[in-house]
């Protein structure tokens, strides 16, 4: 990876994160946005808020999709407000993943499992049920304080080639390493893979879960793009990365969580036979044109259409005197608010279950975040569902609001009212 610095503190990429070629071409510009998880306190509203360009490019050499300008990870992850346990759906999913890994790898009480980007320890709590030794790796100091009494050992810092050596020295090598919704965050890919090779015991497995590029493109999920997500992974580029490092993808599954992810199992070459699902998915990616720039140009056009359709719907409701608020304050919602230039003049507030975000304000748009119970107190006419990837769960939770006549606006993949 080659970068050029600029006065804003971000880095403009001059070569591909994966293959280092200079053949990366931009296809989507979402404008200048604030950092998606940097929710503000009331006192911070009067301060200058950093804004960074949010642009996505395609590498014509290796087909990897990536941001063309990146923000240093230290600016985003050392104080972090997203917690996995805020969603019942995600919590159940992560507990199921722990069961899968233990059974698949036949992990016992003497084995160590490392979770990179362990957040509040939800996944590792699943491994603890099996009596497994666990270690969480995460740079977020505030989340470490929240999880202090969980019984989970924690390395507070970024996972890298250097920190992997320290981790192995203190805790030993891992039989399994998990990285759920963190692999797209990593700009220094080769440093990360070197760390994996150091920390992974012989015969051990790396399990990655990440948004799947095919689902993102097919759904028009442009709001999945924000500065934390440096890479947008298809299986082909991921295979290229690990193959060059003497490792291979031995199995892959498509998952419905977050409206489309892949779960990838990686081991050293020759340690396990490659499941037929791997070549089948690679062939599907090629048949769908995920090696062609035109595919991503069409995605950019769909993004512009969603913006137009949602603007039209919100304007119609406003002109009719309808009250509108938001529900869910995920990072992805801030990309949508920023790109559509939606502020407090459109959404009075955003309701969310996370106590860490309540009494704060959304980055960039400065919309107040309030407890979820406000919906029933106020009974607004319409709710813009920013956390649309958990639509089924949220619609169930808000059954009473809907029974009273309240309606949700779902922005992606097509603007609809339910």
C-alpha positions in Angstrom: 0.0 0.0 0.0 1.3 3.4 -0.9 -0.3 6.6 0.4 0.1 10.3 0.2 -0.8 12.4 3.2 -2.9 15.5 3.2 -3.8 18.3 5.6 -7.0 16.6 6.8 -5.1 13.7 8.4 -6.4 11.0 6.0 -4.3 9.3 3.4 -4.9 9.2 -0.4 -4.1 5.7 -1.7 -1.8 5.7 -4.7 -1.8 1.9 -5.1 -4.1 -1.0 -4.4 -4.3 -2.2 -0.8 -4.0 -5.8 -1.9 -1.9 -6.1 -5.0 -0.1 -2.7 -4.9 -0.9 -1.9 -8.5 -1.8 1.7 -9.5 -4.8 0.6 -11.5 -7.5 1.6 -8.9 -10.3 3.6 -10.5 -12.9 5.5 -8.5 -16.6 4.7 -9.2 -18.5 6.2 -6.2 -18.1 9.5 -4.5 -20.4 9.9 -1.4 -19.0 13.3 -0.5 -17.3 14.6 2.6 -18.6 12.9 5.8 -17.8 12.8 9.5 -16.6 9.6 11.0 -19.6 7.3 11.2 -19.2 6.1 14.8 -18.1 9.4 16.3 -21.3 10.4 18.0 -21.0 13.8 19.7 -21.8 15.0 23.2 -23.7 18.2 23.6 -20.4 19.9 24.6 -18.8 18.8 21.3 -21.4 20.3 19.1 -19.7 23.7 19.2 -16.3 22.2 18.2 -15.0 21.8 14.6 -15.9 18.3 13.4 -13.4 16.6 11.1 -14.8 15.6 7.7 -13.2 13.3 5.2 -13.9 12.4 1.6 -15.7 9.1 1.2 -14.8 7.6 -2.2 -14.7 4.0 -3.5 -12.5 2.5 -6.2 -12.0 -0.8 -8.2 -8.6 -2.3 -8.9 -8.4 -3.4 -12.5 -5.6 -5.8 -11.7 -7.0 -7.9 -8.8 -10.7 -6.7 -8.7 -10.4 -5.6 -5.1 -12.9 -2.9 -4.1 -11.6 -0.4 -1.6 -11.7 3.2 -0.4 -9.4 5.5 -2.3 -8.7 7.7 0.8 -8.4 6.2 4.3 -8.5 7.6 7.8 -5.9 6.3 10.4 -7.5 3.5 12.5 -6.5 5.2 15.7 -8.9 8.0 14.9 -11.8 5.6 14.7 -11.4 2.6 17.0 -9.8 3.7 20.2 -13.1 5.1 21.5 -15.9 3.1 20.0 -19.6 3.3 20.6 -20.9 0.2 18.7 -21.6 -2.9 20.8 -22.5 -6.3 19.4 -25.0 -7.1 22.2 -27.3 -4.2 21.3 -28.9 -6.5 18.7 -30.6 -9.7 19.8 -30.2 -11.0 16.2 -26.5 -10.4 16.1 -26.0 -11.7 19.7 -27.7 -15.0 18.8 -25.7 -15.2 15.6 -22.4 -14.9 17.3 -23.2 -17.5 19.9 -24.1 -19.9 17.1 -20.7 -19.1 15.5 -18.9 -20.1 18.7 -20.7 -23.5 18.6 -19.8 -24.0 14.9 -16.1 -23.3 15.5 -15.8 -25.5 18.6 -17.5 -28.4 16.9 -15.7 -28.0 13.5 -12.2 -27.7 15.1 -12.8 -30.0 18.0 -11.6 -27.3 20.4 -11.1 -28.3 24.0 -10.3 -26.7 27.3 -6.6 -26.4 26.7 -7.1 -24.6 23.3 -7.0 -20.9 22.9 -9.5 -18.8 20.8 -8.6 -15.3 19.9 -11.2 -12.8 18.7 -9.8 -9.8 16.8 -12.1 -6.8 17.3 -13.7 -8.5 20.2 -15.9 -5.5 21.0 -18.0 -6.2 24.1 -17.0 -9.9 24.2 -20.3 -11.3 22.9 -18.7 -13.9 20.7 -16.1 -14.9 23.3 -18.8 -15.3 25.9 -20.1 -18.1 23.6 -16.7 -19.8 23.6 -16.6 -19.5 27.4 -19.7 -21.7 27.5 -17.6 -24.5 26.1 -14.8 -24.1 28.7 -12.4 -22.8 26.1 -9.5 -20.4 26.9 -10.3 -17.0 25.2 -8.5 -13.8 24.4 -10.1 -10.6 23.0 -8.0 -8.2 21.0 -9.5 -4.7 20.6 -8.1 -1.1 20.6 -11.2 0.4 22.2 -10.3 1.5 25.7 -13.8 2.4 26.6 -15.2 -1.1 25.7 -12.4 -2.7 27.7 -13.7 -0.9 30.7 -17.2 -2.1 30.1 -16.2 -5.7 29.8 -13.8 -5.7 32.8 -15.9 -8.1 34.8 -16.6 -10.6 32.0 -13.9 -13.0 32.8 -12.4 -12.6 29.3 -8.7 -11.8 29.0 -8.2 -8.8 26.8 -5.3 -7.3 24.8 -6.0 -3.6 24.4 -4.5 -2.6 21.1 -4.5 -3.3 17.3 -3.7 -6.8 16.0 -0.6 -6.6 13.9 2.6 -8.6 13.1 4.3 -7.0 16.1 1.4 -7.4 18.6 0.9 -11.0 17.5 4.4 -11.8 18.8 3.6 -10.3 22.1 0.2 -12.2 22.2 1.9 -15.5 21.5 4.5 -14.9 24.2 1.9 -14.1 26.8 -1.0 -16.5 25.9 0.5 -19.0 23.4 -0.7 -19.8 19.8 -4.4 -20.0 19.0 -6.3 -23.0 17.7 -8.8 -20.6 16.2 -8.8 -16.9 15.4 -12.0 -15.1 14.7 -12.6 -11.7 13.0 -16.2 -10.9 12.7 -17.0 -7.6 11.0 -13.5 -6.4 11.5 -11.6 -7.7 8.5 -12.9 -4.9 6.3 -11.4 -2.4 8.7 -7.8 -3.3 8.1 -5.7 -1.1 5.8 -2.4 -2.9 6.4 -3.5 -6.3 4.9 0.0 -7.9 4.7 0.9 -6.9 8.2 -2.4 -8.4 9.4 -1.8 -11.7 7.6 1.8 -11.9 8.9 0.3 -11.6 12.4 -2.2 -14.4 11.7 0.7 -16.7 10.6 2.5 -15.9 13.9 -0.5 -16.3 16.2 -2.2 -19.3 14.6 -1.2 -22.8 15.8 -0.4 -25.5 13.3 -3.7 -26.9 12.0 -5.5 -23.8 13.4 -8.2 -21.9 11.5 -8.9 -18.2 10.9 -12.7 -17.5 10.6 -13.7 -14.3 8.9 -17.2 -12.9 8.7 -17.6 -9.8 6.5 -20.2 -8.0 4.4 -20.2 -9.8 1.0 -19.7 -7.6 -2.0 -22.2 -9.4 -4.1 -25.0 -8.8 -1.6 -23.9 -5.2 -1.1 -24.0 -4.5 -4.8 -27.2 -6.4 -5.5 -29.1 -4.6 -2.7 -27.7 -1.2 -3.5 -26.4 -1.0 0.1 -24.3 2.1 -0.4 -24.7 3.0 3.3 -22.4 0.0 4.2 -19.7 2.3 2.9 -18.0 4.4 5.6 -14.5 5.2 6.6 -14.1 2.2 9.0 -14.8 -0.2 6.0 -11.6 0.2 4.0 -12.2 -2.9 1.9 -15.3 -4.5 0.4 -14.6 -8.2 0.0 -15.5 -10.6 -2.7 -14.1 -14.1 -2.4 -11.7 -13.8 -5.4 -9.5 -11.0 -4.0 -9.6 -12.6 -0.6 -8.3 -15.8 -2.1 -5.5 -13.9 -3.8 -4.5 -12.3 -0.5 -4.2 -15.5 1.4 -2.7 -17.6 -1.4 0.3 -15.2 -1.7 0.8 -15.7 2.1 0.9 -19.6 1.9 -2.6 -20.0 3.1 -5.9 -20.9 1.5 -9.6 -20.6 1.9 -10.8 -24.1 2.7 -14.5 -23.3 3.1 -17.0 -20.5 2.7 -20.7 -19.9 3.6 -23.1 -17.2 2.6 -25.0 -15.8 5.6 -28.3 -13.8 5.9 -27.0 -11.7 8.8 -26.7 -7.9 8.0 -28.6 -8.7 4.8 -25.6 -10.6 3.3 -22.3 -11.7 4.6 -19.8 -14.5 4.0 -18.1 -16.7 6.6 -14.7 -17.8 5.4 -12.4 -20.5 6.9 -8.7 -20.1 6.2 -5.9 -22.5 7.0 -2.3 -23.0 5.9 -2.0 -24.7 2.5 -2.3 -28.4 2.6 -3.8 -28.7 6.1 -7.3 -29.4 4.9 -9.0 -30.2 1.7 -10.8 -27.3 0.0 -14.6 -27.6 0.0 -16.4 -27.5 -3.4 -18.3 -24.4 -2.1 -15.1 -22.3 -2.7 -14.6 -22.9 -6.4 -18.4 -22.7 -6.9 -18.7 -19.2 -5.3 -15.6 -18.0 -7.3 -17.3 -19.1 -10.5 -20.5 -17.3 -9.5 -18.6 -14.1 -8.9 -17.0 -14.2 -12.3 -20.4 -15.1 -14.0 -21.9 -12.0 -12.3 -19.2 -9.7 -13.6 -17.5 -8.9 -10.3 -14.2 -8.6 -12.2 -15.6 -5.9 -14.4 -15.6 -2.1 -13.7 -19.1 -1.7 -15.4 -20.7 -3.7 -12.5 -19.7 -1.0 -10.1 -20.6 1.9 -12.3 -24.1 0.4 -12.3 -24.1 0.3 -8.5 -23.2 4.0 -8.4 -26.1 4.8 -10.6 -28.5 2.7 -8.3 -27.1 4.7 -5.3 -28.0 8.0 -7.0 -31.5 6.6 -7.7 -32.1 5.6 -4.1 -31.1 9.1 -3.0 -33.6 10.7 -5.5 -36.4 8.3 -4.5 -35.9 8.9 -0.7 -35.7 12.7 -1.2 -39.0 12.6 -3.0 -40.7 10.5 -0.4 -39.5 12.6 2.5 -40.4 15.8 0.8 -44.0 14.5 0.1 -44.5 13.6 3.7 -43.1 16.9 5.0 -45.3 18.8 2.6 -48.3 16.8 4.0 -47.4 17.9 7.5 -46.4 14.4 8.7 -44.0 14.0 11.6 -40.8 11.9 10.8 -38.1 10.6 13.1 -35.4 8.0 12.7 -34.9 4.5 14.2 -31.5 2.9 14.7 -28.2 4.8 15.0 -25.8 2.5 13.2 -22.7 3.8 11.5 -24.3 3.0 8.2 -27.1 5.3 8.9 -24.7 8.2 9.1 -23.5 7.6 5.5 -27.2 7.7 4.4 -27.9 10.9 6.4 -24.8 12.6 5.1 -25.2 11.6 1.4 -28.8 12.6 1.4 -28.1 15.8 3.4 -30.7 14.9 6.0 -30.6 16.8 9.3 -32.8 17.9 12.2 -35.1 19.8 9.8 -36.2 16.4 8.4 -35.7 14.0 11.4 -36.6 15.4 14.8 -34.6 12.7 16.6 -33.3 9.1 16.1 -34.4 6.4 18.6 -31.9 3.7 19.5 -31.6 0.9 22.1 -27.8 1.6 22.8 -27.3 3.5 26.0 -23.8 4.5 24.7 -25.4 6.5 21.9 -28.3 8.0 23.8 -28.0 11.6 24.8 -25.5 12.0 22.0 -25.8 13.5 18.5 -25.2 11.9 15.1 -21.9 12.8 13.4 -22.2 15.4 10.7 -26.0 15.8 10.9 -26.2 16.4 14.6 -29.6 14.7 15.2 -30.2 13.8 18.8 -30.3 10.1 19.8 -32.9 9.2 22.3 -34.1 5.9 23.9 -36.3 3.6 21.8 -39.3 4.2 24.1 -39.8 7.7 22.7 -41.6 6.1 19.7 -44.5 5.1 21.8 -44.5 8.3 23.9 -44.6 10.5 20.8 -46.2 8.2 18.2 -44.7 10.0 15.1 -46.4 9.4 11.8 -43.4 7.9 10.1 -40.0 6.4 11.1 -37.1 6.3 8.8 -35.4 2.9 9.5 -31.7 3.6 9.4 -30.8 0.1 10.7 -32.7 -1.5 7.8 -30.4 -4.6 7.9 -32.2 -5.5 11.2 -35.6 -4.7 9.8 -37.3 -7.9 10.8 -36.1 -7.7 14.4 -37.0 -4.0 14.8 -40.5 -4.4 13.2 -41.2 -7.1 15.7 -39.9 -5.0 18.6 -42.0 -2.0 17.5 -45.3 -4.0 17.0 -47.2 -1.7 19.3 -46.1 1.5 17.5 -47.2 -0.1 14.2 -50.5 -1.3 15.7 -51.3 2.3 16.6 -50.9 3.3 12.9 -47.2 4.2 12.8 -45.3 3.4 9.6 -41.6 2.7 8.8 -39.8 3.9 5.8 -37.3 1.3 4.6 -34.7 3.1 2.4 -32.7 0.1 1.0 -32.7 -1.8 -1.3 -35.8 0.2 -2.6 -37.6 2.9 -0.8 -40.7 1.4 0.7 -43.2 2.1 3.5 -44.3 -0.7 5.8 
